[in-house]
Amino acid sequence: MTRVRCSSSQTLSLLRGLLDQPRQWRHGYDLSKETGLPSGTLYPILVRLSDRGLLESKWEPAPEPGRPPRHLYRLTAKGSAYAKSEVAADDSAALPAPQGSRA
């Protein structure tokens, strides 16, 4: 039996942020600011999603001498489909249940 895990609220927040611009390369720092996730929460999620093939990542050379290179992330096609599915499931779970008529 396969165990189905729901994404955490932090992962859903990151997926929503990435879905805003799914094909654009994004810096972790910018994602942290956008989602409000601290780096100690954000980067492990980015690594997990990347390891699962849901994110592409690459290094960007330093913009100025003496600055470190920066890691960039974006959704893969598989990641975009996964993100849409997870966000839709979360949105539908948040909707109130329809009220049945009582006789």
Rosetta blueprint (number, residue, H / E / L):
1 M L
2 T L
3 R L
4 V L
5 R L
6 C L
7 S L
8 S L
9 S H
10 Q H
11 T H
12 L H
13 S H
14 L H
15 L H
16 R H
17 G H
18 L H
19 L H
20 D H
21 Q L
22 P L
23 R L
24 Q L
25 W L
26 R E
27 H E
28 G H
29 Y H
30 D H
31 L H
32 S H
33 K H
34 E H
35 T H
36 G L
37 L L
38 P L
39 S H
40 G H
41 T H
42 L H
43 Y H
44 P H
45 I H
46 L H
47 V H
48 R H
49 L H
50 S H
51 D H
52 R L
53 G L
54 L L
55 L E
56 E E
57 S E
58 K E
59 W E
60 E E
61 P L
62 A L
63 P L
64 E L
65 P L
66 G L
67 R L
68 P L
69 P L
70 R E
71 H E
72 L E
73 Y E
74 R E
75 L E
76 T L
77 A H
78 K H
79 G H
80 S H
81 A H
82 Y H
83 A H
84 K H
85 S H
86 E H
87 V H
88 A H
89 A H
90 D H
91 D H
92 S H
93 A H
94 A H
95 L L
96 P L
97 A L
98 P L
99 Q L
100 G L
101 S L
102 R L
103 A L
